[in-house]
Amino acid sequence: MAMAPCWRARKRNGVSFGIYILGFVILIGGLIYGAVILHVAAHWIAVGAIVLLGLAILKGVQATRGKDPS
């Protein structure tokens, strides 16, 4: 029975990370759309999107990781 709470906690963090990343992807999509409307060069849009996606992953892991039990 001790395994159940640990499994539930891991599942909850996985969902939180997914929601976090989904929100960041929607934000990146909006910024890309705005950059296209402003006629920003495509290579700069790609660079910005890659940097923001990397930042999203780093912040998502930081926000949803569990505390060290020790």
The 8 nearest C-alpha neighbors of each residue, nearest first, counted from 0:
[[1, 2, 3, 4, 5, 6, 7, 8],
 [0, 2, 3, 4, 5, 6, 7, 8],
 [1, 3, 0, 5, 4, 6, 7, 8],
 [2, 4, 6, 5, 1, 0, 7, 8],
 [5, 3, 7, 6, 2, 8, 1, 0],
 [4, 6, 8, 2, 7, 3, 9, 1],
 [7, 5, 3, 9, 4, 8, 2, 10],
 [6, 8, 10, 4, 9, 5, 11, 3],
 [7, 9, 5, 11, 10, 6, 4, 12],
 [10, 8, 6, 12, 7, 11, 13, 5],
 [9, 11, 13, 7, 8, 12, 6, 14],
 [10, 12, 8, 14, 13, 9, 7, 15],
 [13, 11, 15, 9, 14, 10, 63, 16],
 [14, 12, 10, 16, 11, 15, 17, 9],
 [13, 15, 17, 11, 16, 12, 18, 10],
 [14, 16, 12, 18, 17, 13, 19, 11],
 [15, 17, 19, 13, 14, 18, 59, 63],
 [18, 16, 14, 20, 19, 15, 21, 13],
 [17, 19, 21, 15, 16, 20, 22, 14],
 [20, 18, 16, 22, 17, 21, 15, 59],
 [19, 21, 23, 17, 22, 18, 24, 16],
 [22, 20, 18, 24, 23, 19, 17, 25],
 [23, 21, 25, 19, 20, 24, 18, 26],
 [22, 24, 26, 20, 25, 21, 27, 55],
 [25, 23, 27, 21, 26, 22, 20, 28],
 [26, 24, 28, 22, 23, 27, 21, 29],
 [27, 25, 23, 29, 24, 28, 22, 30],
 [26, 28, 24, 30, 29, 25, 31, 23],
 [29, 27, 25, 31, 26, 30, 24, 32],
 [30, 28, 32, 26, 27, 31, 33, 25],
 [29, 31, 33, 27, 32, 28, 34, 26],
 [32, 30, 34, 28, 33, 29, 27, 35],
 [31, 33, 29, 35, 30, 34, 28, 36],
 [34, 32, 30, 36, 31, 35, 29, 37],
 [33, 35, 37, 31, 39, 36, 32, 30],
 [36, 34, 38, 32, 37, 33, 39, 31],
 [35, 37, 33, 38, 34, 32, 39, 31],
 [36, 38, 34, 35, 39, 33, 32, 40],
 [39, 37, 35, 36, 34, 40, 41, 33],
 [38, 40, 34, 37, 35, 41, 44, 43],
 [41, 39, 43, 42, 38, 44, 35, 34],
 [40, 42, 44, 43, 45, 39, 35, 38],
 [41, 43, 45, 44, 40, 46, 39, 47],
 [44, 42, 46, 45, 41, 40, 47, 39],
 [43, 45, 41, 47, 42, 46, 48, 31],
 [44, 46, 42, 48, 43, 47, 49, 41],
 [47, 45, 43, 49, 48, 44, 42, 50],
 [46, 48, 44, 50, 45, 49, 43, 51],
 [47, 49, 45, 51, 50, 46, 52, 44],
 [50, 48, 52, 46, 51, 47, 45, 53],
 [49, 51, 47, 53, 52, 48, 54, 46],
 [52, 50, 54, 48, 53, 49, 55, 47],
 [53, 51, 55, 49, 54, 50, 48, 56],
 [54, 52, 50, 56, 55, 51, 49, 57],
 [53, 55, 51, 57, 52, 56, 58, 50],
 [56, 54, 52, 58, 53, 57, 59, 51],
 [55, 57, 59, 53, 54, 58, 60, 52],
 [56, 58, 54, 60, 55, 59, 61, 53],
 [57, 59, 61, 55, 60, 56, 62, 54],
 [60, 58, 56, 62, 61, 57, 16, 55],
 [59, 61, 63, 57, 58, 62, 64, 56],
 [60, 62, 58, 59, 63, 64, 57, 56],
 [61, 63, 59, 60, 58, 64, 16, 57],
 [64, 62, 60, 12, 61, 16, 59, 65],
 [65, 63, 60, 61, 62, 66, 12, 59],
 [66, 64, 67, 63, 12, 9, 8, 68],
 [65, 67, 68, 64, 69, 63, 61, 62],
 [66, 68, 69, 65, 64, 63, 61, 5],
 [69, 67, 66, 65, 5, 64, 8, 9],
 [68, 67, 66, 65, 64, 5, 8, 9]]
